[in-house]
Amino acid sequence: MMVLTQIVLVTAAGGTRTPEERAEDLLKKMTLQEKTSMLHGVQGGYVGNVNPIDRLGIPALKLNDGPQGFRDNAHLGTTTSWPCALSIAATFDESLARQWGEGMGDEFYRKGSNVQLGPGMCLARVPRNGRNFEYLSGEDPYLGYKMVPNVVAGIQSKGVIANAKHYINNNQETDRTSISSIVDERTEFEMYLPPFEGAVEADVGSVMCSYNKINDVYACENNNTLNTYLKDRLGFKGWVMSDWGATHSMSVNQGLDQEMPGSDFMSEDNLMNAVKSGAVSEDTIDDSVMRMLVPMFKFGIFDNPTNGTLDVNVTSEAHNALARSLAAAGMVLLKNDKNLLPLDDAKPIHVAILGSEAVSPTVHGGGSGQVVPYYTSTPLDAIRSRLGVPPIDSSNNCSDAQWVTDTDFFNTDDQTSASASDVASCCELCAARADCYAFSLSGGTCWMKKDAANPTHHSGITSGIIKRKTPTGPSCDPSGKRCVSYIDASLSPEDAAAAAAKADVAIVFGMTTSSEGGDRGDLNLNDGADDLIDAVGKAQPNTIAVVVTPGALLTPWSDDVGAAIAAFMPGQEYGRAAMDVIFGDVNPSARLPVTFPNSENELNLTDSQWPGVDGRSTYSEKLLVGYRYYHANKIDPKFGFGHGLSYSSFEYSGLKTTSTRVQCDVKNTGDREGAEVAQLYLTYPDAAGEPPLQLKGFSKVSLKPGESATVTFELKDRSFSIWNVETHDWEVVKGSFEAHVGASSTDIRLSGAITM
């Protein structure tokens, strides 16, 4: 449990009052209309807006997406495109989670927002869920419970209120606004509530209820999950807001404190009439308002209000550097046969680069979690820079002045903007970006686009199309000893493989992506990347596959490549971060937060489980989610939960177990400094009815070659407990437990007994 310091603010008179006391004093001065004005959204410049109450000096609330950075589609490229939440989960590093939260919170504050709609923390119950990349828990509730508080604390340390979402059972995007998640109480408390419990313990200021129903009642009017589970049993003190358009009734009695983004049900008039008629008590209104005022005082919304505005560019070199280090820290080394990695850039080498993702990479998912970067570090540019290889001429039409007037390429997806004095400057800006193929100049703003879709007549706008020369090779450094070839993405897999076989090493870049609003069609890579990797791997033994993915992934080519890296959704610094790992500047230490299966639907989900039958998705698997299912059914996955390799090797020894702690020694037996993520799993007595293996601790320890450290996992009664549906509380299980410590759920090194 996170230990929190009570925040006490000093008044002008020199006395001290707690946020609760200040909120109570202010509440007494508010009229009923002023109170109810805080319980819904209004139109404004941010994704969500609540009007100020100037008479009492109550600031406006300015809420903004999203869970992995400030989304600003009106001023594209003015915020950092961070690695996604699942990438941060893969670090298994609480301190990095804190830094990620601080970086995001800082940008929200400087953009004028005081509520960040994140972090996301739902469990990856369904491998194909379109929003798995947005969530910090991966497929394990304990991982979420430990990682979430650090992100919340990081955001709120910057004077921005965090928002835990999406509460709860928002585990699929198929039929998300109507599907009913049918979940029993024990499953809810053991699997889906712990990440939100971690947020509550970190004093999160707000929670967002989700679109779906739970047991046939909408999440935002569900008294059981909002009042009973969240506010009573978890002890949540902040306010509950609806997801955008997820309110279906005046649900303040059921635990919803604020309707977003408008006031269809919870306007001042509706709420005041409800109070007048006795349908809603003023005490209930007061409770909702207090739940908002207290975190506003606690996290500085009153005392240190932001004066930032949406048009401010809040990017910085420091945040670029942090984004790069976080991206590298979240890349999982899946495989590394014969120590193919790291590559040595001090020796002569010819590297073949393959895949369109090398020149126009996908670095984020879609929807409210998407942040369009000002720039993207491409793998091809990054490796050329790394090896001192000059870029091959990429000709364009800027010098030919081939553009059209009074025309806009009306493509609103993935645009990036920058100031430009004239159309020639705009064209040069576009030409300098590997992912820009068209542009439109409107006034002094250059809009750079991935394509020239939807040409539309628009007076005063000039547009053009970039005609690029395919960057083939090889191109070498001045010594002629280090060369890079880009193999034309239009070649067949067989022809590309034949070309790659002539190099010393081949690196193939592939991707699949997903978005809010829909689940993935399958777990394969997009655009034929699986076939390309497979063909190259068979022709070139020194093949490295680097893949971007929003969650679980099929890797049918994994037996044929020498090395493989899963980058998840790495953000704007993808190329440089990947090279940091490939060339060994960063010794990989990330671990899989989700299982990579051997085949589609290896969890054997039935239609009634997902996507659901007759509008109901039944959680009949109960506790057997992800790796728990694999162990219960004795299935070996392709790459198990917690798996991840290093350029070092580590030895485990000296296991000691008690009912309060498990200890062991970890030694770096390799020849370079590295970090190991030691993981503790418990097996309960059979009578408990628990999965055969579940994560109960992890610790990342950095060690120099030959260095050892003692790793200690602290245990509490909760570690040995199950949820009792009769007493509605945690109950310690008595009997003999097994403690397993290892490098992953499928790589257990030490085991011992614990008796409770």
C-alpha positions in Angstrom: 0.0 0.0 0.0 1.3 3.4 -0.9 1.9 5.7 2.1 0.5 9.2 1.4 1.5 12.4 3.1 -1.4 14.5 4.3 -1.3 17.8 2.4 -1.9 20.8 4.6 -2.2 24.2 2.9 -1.2 27.5 4.7 -3.8 30.2 4.7 -3.0 33.9 4.2 -3.7 34.4 7.9 -0.9 32.0 8.8 -3.2 29.2 10.1 -3.4 25.7 8.7 -6.5 24.0 7.3 -6.9 20.7 5.6 -8.4 20.4 2.1 -11.4 18.9 3.7 -11.9 21.8 6.0 -11.5 24.3 3.2 -13.9 22.4 1.0 -16.5 22.3 3.8 -16.2 26.1 4.4 -16.7 26.8 0.7 -19.6 24.4 0.4 -21.5 26.3 3.0 -21.3 29.5 0.9 -22.6 27.9 -2.3 -26.1 28.1 -3.5 -27.9 25.0 -4.8 -27.6 26.2 -8.3 -23.9 26.8 -7.9 -23.5 23.3 -6.6 -25.4 21.7 -9.4 -23.5 23.6 -12.0 -20.4 21.6 -11.1 -22.1 18.3 -11.8 -22.1 18.4 -15.5 -20.0 19.6 -18.5 -20.4 22.6 -20.8 -18.9 23.4 -24.1 -15.4 24.8 -24.1 -11.9 24.5 -25.5 -11.0 21.3 -23.8 -12.5 17.8 -24.2 -14.5 18.4 -21.1 -15.2 21.7 -19.4 -16.9 22.8 -16.1 -17.7 26.5 -15.7 -16.0 28.4 -12.9 -17.9 30.0 -10.1 -16.4 33.5 -10.1 -18.4 34.7 -7.1 -16.6 32.2 -4.9 -13.3 32.0 -6.7 -13.9 28.4 -7.8 -11.8 27.7 -10.9 -13.0 26.1 -14.1 -12.3 22.4 -14.6 -10.5 21.7 -17.9 -10.5 18.0 -18.7 -8.5 16.5 -21.5 -7.6 13.3 -23.2 -5.8 11.1 -22.7 -4.3 8.2 -20.9 -0.9 8.5 -22.5 -0.4 12.1 -23.2 -2.2 15.4 -24.0 -4.3 14.9 -27.2 -4.7 18.2 -29.0 -6.0 17.7 -32.6 -6.3 21.5 -33.0 -2.6 22.1 -32.4 -0.9 18.9 -33.6 2.7 18.3 -32.7 2.6 20.6 -29.7 2.7 17.7 -27.1 4.9 14.7 -26.6 3.8 11.4 -28.1 4.8 9.1 -25.2 5.0 5.4 -25.2 1.6 3.8 -24.5 0.5 2.5 -21.1 1.1 -1.1 -22.1 4.7 -0.2 -22.9 5.1 1.3 -19.4 3.5 -1.9 -17.9 6.2 -3.9 -19.7 9.0 -2.1 -17.8 7.8 -3.7 -14.6 9.4 -0.6 -13.1 7.5 1.6 -10.6 10.0 4.5 -10.7 9.7 4.7 -14.5 5.9 4.7 -14.2 6.2 7.7 -11.9 8.4 9.5 -14.4 6.0 8.9 -17.1 3.2 10.3 -15.0 5.2 13.4 -14.1 6.1 14.0 -17.8 2.4 13.8 -18.8 1.2 15.8 -15.9 3.6 18.6 -16.6 2.4 18.9 -20.2 -1.2 18.9 -19.2 -0.6 21.7 -16.6 1.3 23.8 -19.2 -1.5 23.2 -21.7 -4.0 24.7 -19.2 -5.7 21.4 -18.3 -6.2 20.5 -14.6 -7.7 17.1 -15.1 -6.0 14.3 -17.1 -8.4 11.7 -18.4 -6.0 8.9 -17.5 -4.4 6.6 -16.6 -6.2 3.6 -18.1 -6.0 0.4 -16.1 -8.5 -2.2 -17.3 -7.4 -5.9 -17.5 -6.5 -7.4 -20.8 -9.2 -10.1 -20.5 -9.6 -10.3 -24.3 -6.3 -10.4 -26.3 -8.0 -8.7 -29.2 -9.5 -5.8 -27.2 -8.9 -2.6 -29.2 -7.8 -0.6 -26.1 -5.4 -3.0 -24.4 -2.6 -0.6 -25.4 -4.1 2.1 -23.2 -4.1 0.0 -20.0 -1.4 -0.3 -17.3 -2.4 -3.7 -16.0 -1.7 -6.0 -18.9 -3.4 -9.3 -18.0 -2.6 -9.3 -14.3 -4.4 -7.4 -11.5 -1.4 -7.3 -9.2 0.8 -5.7 -12.0 -1.9 -3.0 -12.4 -2.2 -2.6 -8.6 1.5 -1.9 -8.3 2.1 0.2 -11.4 -1.1 2.5 -11.3 -0.3 4.3 -8.0 3.0 5.6 -9.3 1.4 7.1 -12.5 -1.4 8.7 -10.5 1.1 10.2 -8.0 3.3 11.4 -10.9 0.4 13.2 -12.6 -1.0 14.7 -9.4 2.4 15.9 -8.3 2.2 18.4 -11.2 -1.0 20.1 -10.1 -3.3 18.0 -12.3 -6.0 15.7 -11.1 -5.7 12.1 -12.4 -8.6 10.1 -13.6 -8.8 6.3 -13.2 -10.6 4.7 -16.1 -12.6 2.9 -17.4 -14.6 1.7 -14.4 -15.3 -1.2 -14.8 -15.3 -4.3 -16.9 -14.6 -2.2 -20.0 -12.7 -5.2 -21.5 -13.9 -5.1 -25.1 -14.7 -2.5 -27.7 -17.2 -4.6 -29.7 -20.6 -3.3 -28.8 -19.0 -1.3 -26.0 -22.0 1.1 -25.5 -24.5 -1.8 -25.1 -22.7 -4.9 -24.0 -23.4 -6.2 -20.5 -20.5 -7.8 -18.7 -21.8 -10.6 -16.5 -19.4 -10.9 -13.6 -19.6 -12.5 -10.2 -18.5 -10.7 -7.1 -15.5 -12.8 -6.3 -14.1 -12.4 -9.8 -14.7 -8.7 -9.7 -12.8 -8.2 -6.5 -9.9 -10.5 -7.3 -9.4 -9.7 -10.9 -10.9 -6.4 -12.0 -10.9 -4.1 -9.0 -7.3 -4.3 -7.8 -5.9 -1.8 -10.3 -8.6 0.7 -9.3 -7.9 -0.1 -5.6 -4.3 0.9 -6.3 -5.5 4.2 -7.7 -7.7 4.8 -4.7 -4.8 4.1 -2.3 -2.7 6.6 -4.3 -5.5 9.2 -3.6 -6.6 9.5 -7.2 -8.9 12.5 -7.5 -11.4 11.2 -10.0 -12.7 8.0 -11.7 -14.5 7.6 -15.0 -17.3 5.1 -15.3 -17.5 3.2 -18.6 -19.9 2.7 -21.5 -20.8 -0.9 -20.9 -23.3 -2.5 -18.5 -22.3 -4.6 -15.5 -24.8 -7.4 -14.8 -27.3 -5.6 -17.0 -27.0 -2.2 -15.4 -25.1 0.6 -17.1 -21.8 1.3 -15.4 -22.6 5.0 -14.9 -25.9 4.2 -13.0 -24.8 1.1 -11.3 -25.3 1.5 -7.5 -23.5 -1.7 -6.8 -20.3 -0.9 -8.5 -20.2 2.8 -7.8 -21.6 3.2 -4.3 -21.1 -0.2 -2.8 -17.8 -1.4 -4.4 -16.0 1.8 -5.2 -17.0 4.3 -2.6 -17.9 2.0 0.3 -15.6 -1.0 0.0 -12.6 0.6 -1.7 -13.0 3.8 0.2 -12.8 6.1 -2.9 -13.0 9.8 -1.8 -12.9 11.6 -5.2 -15.6 12.1 -7.8 -17.0 9.8 -10.5 -17.5 11.3 -13.9 -19.2 9.5 -16.8 -17.4 8.6 -20.0 -18.4 10.9 -22.8 -22.1 10.2 -23.5 -22.2 7.2 -21.1 -24.9 8.8 -18.8 -28.4 7.3 -19.3 -30.3 8.9 -16.4 -29.9 11.3 -13.5 -27.7 8.8 -11.6 -26.5 11.0 -8.7 -28.3 8.7 -6.2 -26.5 5.7 -7.8 -23.0 7.1 -7.3 -22.4 9.2 -10.5 -21.2 12.7 -9.5 -20.7 14.3 -12.8 -22.2 13.9 -16.3 -19.8 14.5 -19.2 -19.5 16.2 -21.6 -23.0 17.9 -21.4 -26.1 18.0 -19.3 -28.8 15.8 -20.9 -29.7 14.4 -17.5 -27.9 16.3 -14.8 -28.4 20.0 -15.6 -28.9 22.6 -12.9 -32.6 22.6 -13.6 -33.0 18.9 -13.6 -31.1 18.4 -10.4 -32.7 21.4 -8.6 -36.1 20.1 -9.5 -35.2 16.7 -8.2 -34.1 18.2 -4.9 -37.3 20.2 -4.7 -39.4 17.1 -5.4 -37.4 15.0 -2.9 -36.1 12.6 -5.5 -32.6 13.6 -4.7 -31.5 15.0 -1.3 -29.3 18.1 -1.0 -27.0 16.0 1.1 -26.4 13.8 -1.9 -25.6 16.9 -4.0 -23.3 18.2 -1.3 -21.5 14.8 -1.2 -20.8 15.0 -4.9 -19.6 18.6 -4.8 -17.3 17.8 -1.8 -15.8 14.9 -3.8 -14.8 17.5 -6.4 -13.7 20.4 -4.1 -11.4 18.3 -1.9 -9.1 17.1 -4.7 -9.2 20.6 -6.2 -7.8 22.0 -3.0 -5.5 19.0 -2.4 -3.7 19.1 -5.7 -3.4 22.9 -6.1 -6.3 23.7 -8.5 -7.2 26.7 -6.2 -3.8 27.7 -5.0 -1.6 27.1 -8.0 -4.0 27.4 -11.0 -2.5 26.8 -14.4 -2.4 29.7 -16.7 -1.5 27.6 -19.7 -3.4 27.7 -23.0 -4.2 25.1 -25.7 -2.0 26.8 -28.3 1.2 26.5 -26.2 3.8 24.1 -27.4 4.8 22.1 -24.4 7.3 19.8 -26.0 10.9 19.9 -24.8 14.3 18.2 -25.4 14.0 16.9 -21.8 10.7 15.2 -22.6 12.0 13.9 -26.0 14.9 12.3 -24.0 12.5 10.8 -21.4 10.2 9.5 -24.2 13.2 7.8 -25.7 14.4 6.2 -22.5 10.9 5.0 -21.7 10.4 3.5 -25.1 13.6 1.6 -24.9 12.8 0.5 -21.3 9.5 -0.9 -22.6 10.9 -3.0 -25.5 10.9 -6.7 -24.8 13.7 -8.9 -26.1 11.7 -12.0 -27.0 14.5 -14.1 -28.5 18.2 -13.8 -29.0 19.8 -16.9 -30.5 23.6 -17.2 -30.4 23.8 -13.7 -28.9 23.0 -12.1 -32.3 22.2 -8.9 -30.3 23.5 -6.5 -29.5 25.1 -5.5 -32.8 28.6 -4.0 -32.6 28.7 -0.7 -34.5 32.5 -0.5 -34.1 33.0 -3.4 -36.6 32.4 -3.5 -40.3 28.8 -4.4 -41.0 26.2 -4.3 -43.8 22.7 -4.1 -42.4 19.6 -4.7 -44.6 16.5 -2.8 -43.5 13.1 -4.2 -44.6 9.4 -3.2 -44.1 7.6 0.0 -44.8 7.5 0.5 -41.0 11.1 1.3 -41.2 10.4 4.6 -43.0 6.8 5.4 -42.0 6.3 3.7 -38.6 3.2 3.3 -36.5 4.0 4.4 -33.0 0.6 4.8 -31.3 -2.9 3.4 -31.4 -6.1 5.3 -32.3 -8.9 7.1 -30.5 -8.7 9.2 -27.4 -5.4 7.7 -26.5 -3.7 8.9 -29.7 -1.2 11.8 -29.6 0.1 12.8 -33.0 3.8 13.8 -32.7 5.6 16.7 -34.2 8.2 14.3 -35.4 8.7 10.6 -35.4 12.2 9.0 -35.2 12.1 6.4 -38.0 14.1 3.2 -37.7 15.8 3.8 -41.1 16.9 7.3 -40.2 18.0 6.2 -36.7 20.2 3.3 -37.9 21.8 5.4 -40.6 22.6 8.1 -38.1 23.9 5.4 -35.7 26.3 4.0 -38.3 27.4 7.3 -39.7 25.7 6.5 -43.0 24.5 9.6 -44.9 20.8 9.5 -46.0 20.1 8.6 -49.6 18.7 11.4 -51.6 14.9 11.4 -51.3 13.9 13.7 -54.2 10.7 15.6 -54.0 8.7 18.1 -56.1 9.3 21.2 -54.0 11.7 22.8 -56.5 9.3 22.1 -59.4 6.5 24.2 -57.8 4.0 21.5 -58.7 1.1 22.4 -56.4 -2.6 23.3 -56.7 -4.4 26.4 -55.6 -7.8 26.7 -53.8 -7.6 23.1 -52.8 -7.4 21.3 -49.5 -6.6 17.6 -49.1 -9.3 17.1 -46.5 -7.7 14.2 -44.7 -8.0 14.8 -40.9 -6.1 11.6 -39.9 -2.5 11.9 -38.6 -1.9 15.5 -39.6 1.0 17.5 -38.2 1.1 21.3 -38.3 3.9 23.9 -38.3 4.3 27.5 -39.2 5.3 28.3 -42.8 5.9 31.6 -44.5 5.0 30.4 -48.0 4.1 27.3 -49.9 7.7 26.5 -50.8 8.6 26.4 -47.1 5.6 24.2 -46.4 6.6 21.8 -49.1 10.2 21.6 -47.6 8.7 21.0 -44.2 6.7 18.1 -45.6 9.6 16.7 -47.6 11.8 16.6 -44.4 9.3 14.2 -42.7 9.5 10.6 -43.8 5.8 10.1 -43.1 4.6 13.2 -45.1 3.4 12.7 -48.6 1.0 15.7 -49.0 0.5 19.2 -47.6 -1.9 22.1 -47.4 -0.9 25.6 -46.6 -3.7 27.7 -44.9 -2.6 31.2 -44.0 0.6 30.7 -42.1 0.0 27.1 -41.1 1.4 24.1 -43.0 -0.7 21.0 -42.5 1.4 17.9 -43.3 -0.4 14.7 -44.2 0.2 11.0 -44.9 -1.8 11.1 -48.2 -3.7 13.4 -50.5 -7.1 11.9 -49.8 -10.3 13.9 -50.3 -9.2 16.9 -52.4 -11.7 19.6 -51.7 -12.2 23.1 -53.1 -11.2 25.7 -50.5 -10.4 29.2 -51.4 -7.1 30.5 -50.3 -5.5 27.1 -49.6 -2.6 25.7 -51.6 -1.7 22.0 -51.6 0.9 19.7 -53.0 2.0 16.1 -53.2 5.5 15.0 -52.3 7.0 12.6 -54.9 9.6 10.6 -53.2 12.4 8.6 -54.6 12.5 5.2 -52.9 15.4 5.2 -50.5 17.3 2.1 -51.7 20.9 1.3 -51.1 23.4 0.4 -50.1 24.8 3.6 -48.6 28.0 3.5 -46.6 29.9 5.6 -44.2 33.0 7.4 -45.4 35.2 4.4 -44.6 33.0 2.1 -46.6 32.9 -0.4 -43.8 29.5 0.3 -42.4 26.6 0.2 -44.8 22.8 0.2 -44.8 20.5 -1.0 -47.5 16.8 -0.3 -47.5 15.1 -3.2 -49.4 12.2 -1.8 -51.4 8.9 -2.5 -49.7 7.2 -3.2 -53.0 9.3 -6.3 -53.6 7.8 -9.7 -53.0 8.8 -11.5 -49.8 11.0 -13.9 -51.8 12.8 -11.2 -53.7 13.2 -9.1 -50.5 14.6 -12.1 -48.7 17.1 -12.8 -51.5 18.3 -9.2 -51.3 18.6 -9.4 -47.5 20.6 -12.5 -47.7 23.5 -10.5 -49.2 23.9 -8.4 -46.1 25.5 -9.4 -42.8 22.3 -8.7 -40.8 18.7 -8.1 -41.7 16.3 -6.1 -39.5 12.6 -6.4 -40.5 10.1 -4.0 -39.1 6.4 -4.9 -38.8 3.3 -3.7 -37.0 -0.3 -4.1 -36.1 -2.4 -1.5 -34.5 -5.8 -1.0 -32.9 -8.1 1.8 -31.8 -10.9 2.8 -29.5 -14.2 1.8 -31.0 -13.4 -1.7 -32.3 -11.6 -4.9 -31.4 -8.7 -6.3 -33.5 -9.7 -8.6 -36.3 -6.9 -11.0 -35.4 -3.5 -11.2 -33.7 -1.4 -11.1 -36.8 0.8 -8.3 -38.1 -0.6 -6.0 -40.8 0.4 -5.6 -44.5 1.9 -9.0 -45.0 4.7 -8.4 -42.5 4.4 -12.0 -41.1 5.2 -13.4 -44.6 8.1 -10.9 -45.1 9.7 -11.8 -41.7 9.2 -15.5 -42.4 10.8 -15.3 -45.8 13.7 -13.2 -44.7 14.3 -15.3 -41.6 14.6 -18.4 -43.7 17.0 -16.8 -46.1 19.2 -14.8 -43.7 20.1 -16.5 -40.4 21.0 -13.2 -38.8 17.5 -11.7 -39.0 16.1 -9.5 -36.3 12.3 -8.9 -36.2 11.1 -5.7 -34.5 7.4 -5.4 -34.1 5.0 -2.8 -32.9 1.8 -4.2 -31.4 -1.0 -2.9 -29.1 -1.2 -6.2 -27.2 -0.9 -9.9 -27.6 0.7 -11.0 -30.9 1.1 -14.1 -33.0 4.7 -14.7 -34.1 4.6 -17.6 -36.6 8.1 -16.6 -37.8 9.7 -16.7 -34.3 11.5 -20.0 -34.9 13.1 -18.7 -38.1 14.6 -15.4 -36.9 17.7 -15.0 -34.8 16.3 -12.3 -32.6 13.0 -10.6 -32.0 11.9 -7.4 -30.1 8.3 -6.4 -29.2 8.1 -2.6 -29.0 4.4 -2.4 -28.2 3.3 1.2 -29.0 6.6 3.1 -28.5 5.7 6.7 -29.3 7.7 9.4 -31.2 11.2 8.2 -30.3 10.7 4.7 -31.7 13.6 4.6 -34.1 16.3 5.9 -31.8 15.0 3.9 -28.9 15.0 0.7 -31.0 18.6 1.4 -32.0 19.5 2.0 -28.3 18.4 -1.6 -27.7 19.7 -3.2 -30.9 23.2 -1.7 -30.4 23.3 -2.3 -26.7 23.3 1.2 -25.3 20.3 -0.1 -23.3 20.4 -3.6 -22.0 16.8 -4.8 -22.4 15.0 -5.5 -19.1 11.3 -5.3 -20.1 8.9 -8.2 -19.6 5.7 -9.2 -21.3 2.6 -7.8 -19.5 0.5 -10.1 -21.7 0.9 -13.6 -23.0 1.9 -14.1 -26.6 0.0 -17.2 -27.8 0.8 -20.0 -30.3 -2.5 -19.6 -32.1 -5.6 -17.5 -32.4 -8.0 -17.8 -29.5 -5.7 -20.1 -27.5 -7.8 -19.1 -24.5 -10.7 -20.9 -26.1 -13.1 -18.0 -25.5 -16.6 -19.0 -26.5 -19.0 -16.6 -28.2 -20.8 -16.1 -24.9 -17.6 -15.0 -23.3 -16.5 -12.7 -26.2 -17.9 -10.8 -28.0 -21.1 -11.9 -26.3 -24.5 -13.4 -27.1 -27.7 -11.5 -27.0 -25.9 -8.4 -25.7 -24.2 -10.2 -22.8 -20.5 -11.1 -22.3 -20.3 -13.7 -19.6 -17.1 -13.9 -17.6 -17.5 -17.6 -17.1 -13.7 -18.1 -17.1 -13.8 -16.3 -13.7 -10.2 -16.1 -12.4 -8.6 -17.9 -15.4 -7.5 -14.8 -17.4 -4.3 -14.8 -19.4 -1.4 -16.8 -18.1 -3.6 -18.2 -15.3 -5.6 -20.1 -18.0 -2.4 -21.4 -19.6 -1.1 -22.8 -16.3 -4.5 -24.3 -15.3 -4.7 -26.1 -18.7 -1.1 -27.0 -18.9 -0.5 -25.1 -22.2 2.9 -23.7 -23.0 2.5 -20.3 -24.7 4.8 -19.0 -27.4 6.1 -16.4 -25.0 4.7 -16.4 -21.5 3.6 -13.6 -19.2 6.7 -12.0 -17.6 9.0 -13.2 -20.3 11.9 -11.0 -21.5 15.6 -11.6 -22.2 18.6 -9.5 -21.4 22.1 -9.2 -22.8 23.2 -10.5 -19.3 22.5 -13.7 -17.6 21.2 -14.1 -14.0 21.4 -16.9 -11.5 18.9 -17.4 -8.6 19.8 -19.0 -5.3 19.2 -19.0 -1.6 15.4 -19.0 -1.3 14.0 -18.2 2.1 10.3 -18.2 2.8 8.1 -17.1 5.7 4.5 -15.9 6.0 5.7 -12.3 5.8 8.4 -12.3 3.2 10.2 -14.3 0.5 13.9 -13.7 -0.2 16.4 -14.9 -2.7 19.8 -13.9 -4.1 20.1 -12.8 -7.7 23.6 -12.8 -9.4 24.6 -11.3 -12.7 26.6 -14.1 -14.3 27.0 -12.2 -17.6 29.7 -9.8 -18.9 27.7 -6.5 -18.9 25.6 -4.6 -16.4 21.9 -5.4 -16.6 18.6 -5.5 -14.8 16.6 -8.5 -13.9 12.9 -8.5 -13.0 12.6 -11.2 -10.3 9.0 -12.4 -10.1 7.2 -14.1 -7.2 4.2 -16.3 -7.9 2.1 -18.1 -5.3 0.2 -21.4 -5.6 -2.7 -21.6 -3.1 -4.0 -24.8 -1.4 -6.4 -26.7 -3.7 -9.4 -26.0 -1.4 -9.0 -22.2 -2.1 -10.2 -22.7 -5.7 -7.6 -20.3 -7.1 -5.6 -20.5 -10.3 -2.4 -22.6 -10.0 -0.1 -19.6 -10.3 -0.5 -15.9 -9.7 1.8 -13.0 -9.4 2.3 -11.6 -5.9 5.5 -9.6 -6.2 8.2 -8.4 -8.6 11.4 -6.5 -8.2 13.7 -5.0 -10.7 17.4 -5.1 -9.6 20.3 -3.6 -11.5 23.6 -5.5 -11.2 27.1 -5.2 -12.5 28.9 -8.3 -13.9 29.5 -10.7 -11.0 27.5 -8.6 -8.6 24.8 -10.2 -6.4 21.8 -8.7 -4.5 19.2 -10.1 -2.1 15.7 -9.5 -3.4 12.9 -9.4 -0.8 9.2 -9.7 -1.5 7.1 -8.5 1.4 3.9 -10.4 2.0 0.8 -9.4 3.8 -2.4 -11.2 4.8 -3.9 -10.0 1.5 -1.3 -12.0 -0.4 -2.8 -15.2 1.0 -6.5 -14.1 0.8 -9.5 -14.7 -1.4 -12.7 -12.7 -1.6 -15.5 -14.1 0.6 -18.8 -13.4 -1.0 -20.7 -14.2 2.2 -18.9 -11.6 4.4 -18.0 -9.4 1.4 -14.5 -9.1 2.6 -11.0 -10.6 2.2 -10.4 -13.9 4.0 -7.0 -15.4 4.7 -6.7 -19.0 3.3 -5.1 -21.5 5.8 -2.9 -24.3 4.6 0.3 -24.9 2.6 1.2 -22.5 -0.1 4.0 -22.8 -2.7 6.2 -19.8 -3.4 7.8 -19.7 -6.9 10.5 -17.2 -7.9 11.8 -16.8 -11.4 12.3 -14.8 -14.5 8.8 -15.3 -15.8 5.6 -17.3 -15.3 7.2 -20.0 -17.5 10.7 -19.7 -16.1 10.6 -20.6 -12.4 14.0 -20.9 -10.8 13.3 -21.5 -7.1 10.3 -23.0 -5.2 9.5 -23.3 -1.5 6.7 -23.8 0.9 4.8 -21.4 3.1 2.4 -22.5 5.8 -0.4 -20.2 6.9 
